[in-house]
Amino acid sequence: MKSRKKRRFNFLRVLKLILILIVAGMIYSLGVAVSENIRSNRAIEAFKSRAVFEYEEEFEYVSNIFQTRRYYKVSRETSYELEDTRSVFYDESRKYLGQKGDIFMTDKSPFPGIPVVHQFITFYFGGHAAINNGDNRFVEAVGFPDEDETVWDFIKHPGDQPHDYSATVNLTRSNYWLNPMYRNESDPDYQYYGSTYRREFIGLRVKGVTQTQLDDAVDYATDKVDKNLYNFLYFLDMSYKYYCTDLVSRAYQHALVDEKDQRNYSRALNDDGFITSVNDIILSRETYIAFYVEIRDDIVHIYYLEDI
């Protein structure tokens, strides 16, 4: 009888300890997320505070489709900003942002119409990340299964076998980040994000990166296109599957970190060495802000490192 009571007592103690550890872990992760959100917002505001208004224009994106754009020039001050003399724009027309290897990110989730889920993803992980391939297109991991597919289909697939699933690493057809016709009014997300992809997004570059390293990072990501599946488990099953920020950080890990030191939890662009979030990449010691875009009152405000 005493033995049975003792076993029950021990079981309750273990269960209590597990619950305490779970709660402690949740509180810790909340604290980390709060800190990272605050520091990321401060970094963005600091970048914007360096800006000087340059000019406003009615930019004709395509025939008879105009955007009101305001450009804010940010002076290059640090050594890594001055060393990389490339423009942040694709060409002199300034229609598109981005050069090879530039990291584009938004913290807003792709599920604005789903309460709690949207706020949770936005707060803890961020919405999306993609890497510019140098030809005005983006390599990105996207997690939107077709109607005849389920998330479970992706989870149970080993990832290193042939498949015909849709949610994979993808090469976009175009540069969509400033596109004023990204979605129309029939899109359910139109009420939240309007006709553009997102109302805010950020562009980052890696400090001191060489052209060879840029090529290596983009080649690594491009090699996964239409082959490697989206990773819906995030911190598990990472050998052959990727989520968006994970793809970006591991692409740069391939280019920057000695092969023997590489691992699935990327050692590049992610100082905490665990799940790579949008804030992790913004706050990494290896990155810096190259531009920031926000749309207010249908005006596109573009803060960018000046051309030199």
N, C-alpha and C positions, 0 to 999 in steps of 0.2 A: 504493500500500500504506500509506504514512504517512498519507495523507488518510483512509483508512478507519479506521485506528487512532485518529486524532485525533477523528473523529466518534464512535467508540465511547467514547473517553475523555470527551468532552464530554457524551455521553448519560448515562454513569454518574455524572458530577459533578452533572448536573441532577437525576437520580433520587435521589441521595444527599441533595441539598439539599431536595428535596420531602419525603422521608421525615423529615428532621430537623425541617422546619417542621411536619409533621403531628404528630410526637411532642411538639414544643414546645407546639403548640396544645392537645393533649390534657392535658399537664401543667398548662398555664395554666388551662384550663377546670375541671380537677379542683380546683386551688387556689381558684378563685373559688367553686365550689360548696361546698367545705369551709368557706370563710370565711362565705358567706351562710347556711349551715345553722347554724353556731355563733352568728352574730349574731341570727338569727331566734329560736333557742331562748332566747338571753339576753333578747331583747325580751319574749318570752312569760313567762319566769320573773320579769322585772322587773314586769310587769303583775300577775302573781299575787301577788307579794310585797307589793303595796299593798292586797291584799284583806283584809277582815275577815269572818269567818264570820257569816252573818245568821240562817239557820234551815234546818231540814230538814223535808221533808214527803213524804207519800205522795200523789203527784199522780195524779189519775184522768184519764188522757189521753183515753180514751173509756170507755164503760160497761164496768166490771169489768176494765179494763186499766190497771195502775198503774205509775208510775215513782217510785223513791226519788230525790228531788232534794235537793241541798244548794246553797244560794245563798250566794255570797261577794260582798259589796259592795265595789267599788273606788271610792275617793274621786276626784272630779274635781279636778284640780290645775292643769293647764295651761290657757292661754287658749283654745285650740281645743276642749278638752273642756268648758269652762264656757260657751263661746259657743253650742254646740249643746245646747239644753235638752231635746231629744227623748229619750224613754225608749228603751232598747235593745230593749224588749219590744214586741210587736205591739199588745197591749192589757193591761188591768189583770189579766186572768186569768193572765198569764205562761205561757200554754200554748205560745206561739210566740215566737221571737226575730226581730227585724228590722223596720226601717222602710225607707221608700223610699230607694233608692240604696245601702243597706248591702251590703257585699261579703262574701260567705260563701266560705270556702276551707278545703280540707283538703290536707295534704301527702301523704297516703297514696294510692297509685295505685289505680285500679279493677281491677288485675290481681294481687291478692295470691297467687293460686294458681300464678302463672307465675314461677318463680325467675329471678333476674337481671333480667328485664324489670321486675318489680315494684320491686326495689331501685333500678334505674337511674332509672326515672321518678320515684320518690319522692325520690331524692337530688338529681337535676338539675332537675326541672321542677315537681314537686308533682302532687297527684292531681286536683283539680278546683276551679273557681271559678264563682260565679254572682252575679248582681246582683238584689237585691230590687226588685220593680216597684211596691211600695207597697200592693198588694192581697193581701199574704201569699202571693205566688207569685214565681217566679224566672225570669229570662231567662238562658239558658245555652247554650253550644255543646257538643254531645255527639257523641262519635265512636264510636258503636256501629252499624255497618251491619246491615241485615236479612240473613237467611240467603241470600237470592238476590242479594245485593250483595257487591262486593269493594272493598277499599281502592283498588285500581287504578281502579275506576269513578269514584271521587271525585277521584282525582288527575288523570285525563285530562279530566274535565269542566271547561269554562272557568269555571264559577261564575256567570256573568251571563246564562245561558240557562235557560229553563224546565226543570224536572226533577221527578221523583217519588221522589227518593232520601230515605232516612229520617234519615241523620245530618246534621242541620242545627242552626241556632240554634232553640232550643225554649223554649216557655213552659210551665212545669210546671203541673200541675193543683192542686198544694197545696204547703204548706211542709213538706218532708220531713225537715229536718235533725235534729229531735228526735223523730221518729216512732219509737216502740218496736216498731212492726209493719212496718217498712220491708221486711224480708225474713224468710222463714220458714226452718225448719231444712233444708228441701230445697234451698235456695239454696247453690251450691258455695262462696260467699264467707261463709256463716254462721259457719264455724269460725274465720274471721279477724276479722270485724267484728261478729259477733252479729246481733241482730235490728234494730239501728239502722244508719243509713247509714254512719257512721264513728264510731270511738271518740274521736276528737279533731277539733275544727274551730275555726276562728277567724272573728271578725267584725271588719271594718275600716270606718272612715269616712274621708272626705276632709276635710282641714283647711280651715276657712273657706269651705266650699261654700255657695252660696245655694240657695234653693228652685228658682229658675229653672234653675240649673246641674244640680241633681238631676233635674229634669224633662227637661232636654235629654239627659242621659246615658241615662236610662231609655228615652226616646223613640227614641234612636239604636239601642239594643240591640233594642227591641221591633220596630222597623222591619225587622229582619233575620229575624224569626221565620218559620219554614217556607219561607224563601227562600234564605238563604245557607248554603252547605255547610260542613261541618267541614273544617278544613285539616290533612291528615295530613302535610304536608311542613314545617309549622311555620315555618321561616325563609324559605321560598319560596312563590310562588303565593298572595300575601296580598291581592290587590286585592279579591276577592269572597268569600274564604273566611276562616274564623275558627277558632281553637282557644279553649278556655275562658278562660284568663287574658288572651289576646289580645283577646277580645271586651270584657272588662271594662275593660281599659286603653284601648282605642280608643274605647269609649263615653265615658269620662271625658275623653279627649283632645278629642273632639268638643265637649264642654261647656266645657273649660277652656283650650284652646289656640287661638290665632288660626288661622283656616282656612289661611292661606298657609304656616303653620309646621307643619301636620299632615303626618304620613307613616304608612306602614304599620307600621314599627317605632315603636310609640307613644312620643310625647314626654310622656305623662302616666303617673303611677304606676309608672314604670320608669326609674330613674336611670341604668342602664347603656346604655339606648337600643338594646338588641338584643332577642332573644327574651324575652318577658315570662313569668317564672316566678312561682309562688306566693311564693317568697322575695323576688323583686323588689318585689312589691306590699306585702308586710309591711314591707320595709326602705325603701320609698320615703319621701323627705322630705315627700311630700304626704299621707301616710296616718297613721292612729293606730288602735290597738286599742280596740275598743268592748266586746268580750266574748270569752271563751275558754271552750270546753266540753271536758271530758274525762270519759270513763266509766271508772271503776275499780271492780272488784268489783260490777258491775251498779248502781252508784250514779252518778247524773248530777251532776257537779260543774259549776256554772255561775258563772263569774267575770264580773262585769258592772259597767260604769260606773253608779254610783248615780243614781237619779232625783233631779232638782232642780226 
